[in-house]
Amino acid sequence: MMKLYSGDLSPYSARVRMQIYAKGITDIALERPADFGLPAFRQRLPIGRIPVLDIDGDLMPESEVIAEYLEQVYPEPSLLGATPRETAHIRTLARIGDVYLMNNMFMLSPQSRAAERDQGIVDLLGGQVVRNVKALDRMIGTDGYACCGRLTLADCALVPALFLIENVLPGTGVENPIPKAANVAAWWAAIQQNEHAARTLAELHRGLEERRELIRSGAFEKMMAAAKAAMATSEG
């Protein structure tokens, strides 16, 4: 059985989990690696990030790569297009979610818990998020799905991206841009009613609450410091 090394709050893991749920794949176990963030994990996988698909010991990183692999191994039901052009559009929207939204939010999120925000970082990355939500508004579908009138990889990538924007961005002092983007807001309201999106969002919310509790207790800062020290020792 394959394993997906994942974590509730990892948005990149979430996009793959949503794909797995939507395709009805039952022979991939979901597991959070006990050594994630520690030198041992980086020794096994130099990138050091999740998700990772473990195929009998062959470790495959990167959510987009994993998503494409799963579409080839489990072609039905397809979350790609019926034509090459449809698939290209799906990949474009997924890339907006992955690179233009999630990546900026991933780098911006530490500012939501910083004792003193770096306003330059907030302005740069927050501005990119706001601008790209506006771009997405001109490209997203208006029938409840990101495109093609059905669930696709675009929806899988955009769900965790908008989760971060709605739940993390305001903590950096940047206003949530979703309500002002009519098409994005309509899609966001509709997709949350989808069973696979709802399941994925429940996991993301669970992970967010766990993270917030760790931050409130001071445990998160200690964990981060310990992991940083371990990495420095291993690389020294």
C-alpha positions as CSV (number, residue, x, y, z in Angstrom):
1,M,0.0,0.0,0.0
2,M,1.2,3.5,-0.8
3,K,1.5,6.2,1.9
4,L,1.0,9.9,1.6
5,Y,3.0,11.7,4.2
6,S,0.8,14.6,5.0
7,G,-0.3,17.0,7.7
8,D,-3.8,18.5,8.5
9,L,-2.6,22.1,8.1
10,S,-0.3,21.6,5.1
11,P,-2.1,23.2,2.2
12,Y,0.0,21.4,-0.3
13,S,-0.9,18.1,1.3
14,A,-4.6,19.1,1.4
15,R,-4.8,19.5,-2.3
16,V,-3.6,15.9,-2.8
17,R,-5.9,14.6,0.0
18,M,-8.9,16.3,-1.7
19,Q,-7.9,14.6,-5.0
20,I,-7.7,11.2,-3.3
21,Y,-11.1,11.7,-1.7
22,A,-12.7,12.8,-5.0
23,K,-11.3,9.9,-6.9
24,G,-12.3,7.4,-4.2
25,I,-8.8,6.0,-3.8
26,T,-8.7,3.7,-0.8
27,D,-5.3,2.1,-1.1
28,I,-3.2,5.1,-0.1
29,A,-2.6,5.4,3.7
30,L,-2.4,9.0,5.1
31,E,0.4,9.4,7.6
32,R,2.2,12.3,9.3
33,P,5.9,11.3,9.5
34,A,7.2,11.3,13.1
35,D,10.5,12.8,12.0
36,F,9.0,15.7,9.9
37,G,11.1,18.8,10.4
38,L,14.0,16.9,11.8
39,P,17.4,16.0,10.2
40,A,16.3,12.4,9.6
41,F,13.4,13.4,7.4
42,R,15.7,15.6,5.3
43,Q,18.2,12.8,5.0
44,R,15.4,10.7,3.4
45,L,14.0,13.6,1.4
46,P,16.4,16.6,0.8
47,I,13.5,19.0,0.0
48,G,12.2,18.4,3.6
49,R,8.6,19.2,2.9
50,I,5.3,17.4,2.7
51,P,3.4,16.0,1.0
52,V,5.5,13.0,0.0
53,L,4.1,9.9,-1.7
54,D,5.8,6.8,-0.5
55,I,5.6,4.1,-3.2
56,D,7.2,1.0,-1.5
57,G,10.1,3.2,-0.3
58,D,10.4,5.3,-3.5
59,L,9.7,8.8,-2.2
60,M,8.0,11.2,-4.5
61,P,7.8,14.9,-3.4
62,E,5.9,18.0,-4.6
63,S,2.1,18.2,-4.6
64,E,1.7,19.0,-8.3
65,V,3.9,16.1,-9.3
66,I,2.0,13.7,-7.0
67,A,-1.3,15.0,-8.4
68,E,-0.3,14.3,-12.0
69,Y,1.1,10.9,-11.0
70,L,-2.2,9.9,-9.3
71,E,-4.2,11.0,-12.4
72,Q,-2.1,8.6,-14.5
73,V,-2.2,5.7,-12.0
74,Y,-5.9,6.2,-11.2
75,P,-7.4,7.7,-14.4
76,E,-11.1,7.3,-13.4
77,P,-12.8,9.5,-12.4
78,S,-10.6,12.0,-14.2
79,L,-10.0,15.4,-12.6
80,L,-8.4,16.6,-15.8
81,G,-10.1,18.0,-18.9
82,A,-12.0,16.2,-21.7
83,T,-9.7,18.0,-24.2
84,P,-6.1,19.2,-24.1
85,R,-7.3,22.8,-23.9
86,E,-9.6,22.1,-20.9
87,T,-6.7,20.3,-19.1
88,A,-4.5,23.4,-19.8
89,H,-7.1,25.6,-18.2
90,I,-7.4,23.4,-15.2
91,R,-3.6,23.4,-14.8
92,T,-3.5,27.2,-15.1
93,L,-6.1,27.7,-12.3
94,A,-4.3,25.0,-10.2
95,R,-1.1,26.9,-10.7
96,I,-2.7,30.1,-9.6
97,G,-3.8,28.4,-6.4
98,D,-0.5,26.7,-5.8
99,V,2.1,29.3,-6.8
100,Y,0.4,32.7,-6.9
101,L,-1.8,32.2,-3.8
102,M,-0.6,29.3,-1.6
103,N,3.1,30.0,-2.0
104,N,2.7,33.7,-1.1
105,M,0.5,32.8,1.9
106,F,2.9,30.1,3.0
107,M,5.7,32.7,3.2
108,L,3.4,35.4,4.7
109,S,1.9,33.3,7.4
110,P,4.7,33.7,10.0
111,Q,3.8,37.4,10.1
112,S,0.5,36.5,11.6
113,R,2.2,35.3,14.7
114,A,5.2,37.6,14.8
115,A,5.7,39.8,17.8
116,E,6.6,42.7,15.4
117,R,5.5,42.4,11.8
118,D,7.8,43.1,9.0
119,Q,5.6,45.5,7.1
120,G,7.7,45.3,4.0
121,I,7.0,41.5,3.8
122,V,3.3,42.0,4.5
123,D,3.0,44.7,1.8
124,L,4.8,42.6,-0.8
125,L,3.3,39.2,-0.2
126,G,-0.1,40.4,0.9
127,G,-0.3,42.7,-2.1
128,Q,0.5,39.7,-4.4
129,V,-2.3,37.7,-2.8
130,V,-4.9,40.5,-3.2
131,R,-3.8,41.1,-6.8
132,N,-3.9,37.4,-7.8
133,V,-7.4,36.9,-6.2
134,K,-8.5,39.7,-8.6
135,A,-6.9,37.8,-11.5
136,L,-8.5,34.6,-10.4
137,D,-11.9,36.4,-10.3
138,R,-11.6,36.9,-14.1
139,M,-10.8,33.3,-14.8
140,I,-12.8,31.1,-12.4
141,G,-16.0,29.4,-13.4
142,T,-19.4,30.7,-12.4
143,D,-21.3,27.4,-12.0
144,G,-20.0,26.3,-8.6
145,Y,-16.8,24.7,-9.9
146,A,-13.5,26.3,-10.9
147,C,-13.9,25.2,-14.5
148,C,-15.4,22.5,-16.8
149,G,-18.6,22.3,-14.8
150,R,-17.3,19.5,-12.5
151,L,-14.7,18.9,-9.8
152,T,-11.1,19.1,-11.2
153,L,-7.6,19.5,-9.9
154,A,-8.2,23.2,-10.1
155,D,-10.7,23.0,-7.3
156,C,-8.3,20.8,-5.3
157,A,-5.6,23.4,-5.4
158,L,-7.8,26.4,-4.9
159,V,-9.7,25.1,-1.8
160,P,-6.6,25.1,0.6
161,A,-5.4,28.4,-1.0
162,L,-8.6,30.2,-0.1
163,F,-8.7,28.6,3.3
164,L,-5.4,30.2,4.0
165,I,-6.5,33.5,2.7
166,E,-9.7,33.5,4.7
167,N,-8.3,32.3,8.0
168,V,-4.7,33.5,8.0
169,L,-4.4,36.6,5.9
170,P,-6.5,38.9,8.2
171,G,-4.0,38.0,11.0
172,T,-1.3,39.8,9.1
173,G,-3.3,43.0,8.9
174,V,-4.4,42.5,5.3
175,E,-8.1,42.6,4.5
176,N,-9.5,39.3,3.1
177,P,-10.0,40.1,-0.6
178,I,-12.4,37.2,-1.3
179,P,-15.7,39.1,-0.5
180,K,-14.8,41.8,-3.0
181,A,-14.2,39.3,-5.8
182,A,-17.7,38.3,-6.8
183,N,-16.9,35.2,-8.9
184,V,-14.4,33.9,-6.4
185,A,-16.7,34.5,-3.5
186,A,-19.5,32.6,-5.3
187,W,-17.3,29.7,-6.1
188,W,-15.9,29.6,-2.5
189,A,-19.5,29.5,-1.1
190,A,-20.5,26.7,-3.5
191,I,-17.4,24.5,-3.3
192,Q,-17.6,24.3,0.5
193,Q,-20.8,22.3,0.0
194,N,-19.0,19.7,-1.9
195,E,-18.4,16.6,0.3
196,H,-14.7,16.2,-0.7
197,A,-13.9,19.9,-0.2
198,A,-15.8,19.9,3.1
199,R,-13.9,16.9,4.4
200,T,-10.6,18.6,3.4
201,L,-11.6,21.9,5.0
202,A,-12.5,20.1,8.2
203,E,-9.0,18.7,8.4
204,L,-7.5,22.1,7.7
205,H,-9.6,23.7,10.4
206,R,-8.6,20.9,12.8
207,G,-4.9,21.5,12.0
208,L,-5.3,25.3,12.4
209,E,-6.9,24.9,15.8
210,E,-4.1,22.5,16.9
211,R,-1.5,25.0,15.7
212,R,-3.1,27.9,17.5
213,E,-3.2,26.0,20.7
214,L,0.5,25.1,20.4
215,I,1.2,28.8,19.8
216,R,-0.9,29.9,22.8
217,S,0.8,27.4,25.1
218,G,4.3,28.4,23.9
219,A,4.9,24.8,22.7
220,F,5.2,25.8,19.1
221,E,8.0,28.2,19.6
222,K,9.9,25.5,21.6
223,M,9.3,22.9,18.8
224,M,10.5,25.3,16.1
225,A,13.6,26.2,18.2
226,A,14.4,22.5,18.8
227,A,14.0,21.6,15.1
228,K,16.2,24.6,14.1
229,A,18.9,23.6,16.5
230,A,18.8,19.9,15.4
231,M,19.1,21.0,11.7
232,A,22.0,23.3,12.5
233,T,23.8,20.5,14.3
234,S,23.3,18.1,11.5
235,E,24.5,20.6,8.9
236,G,27.4,21.9,11.0
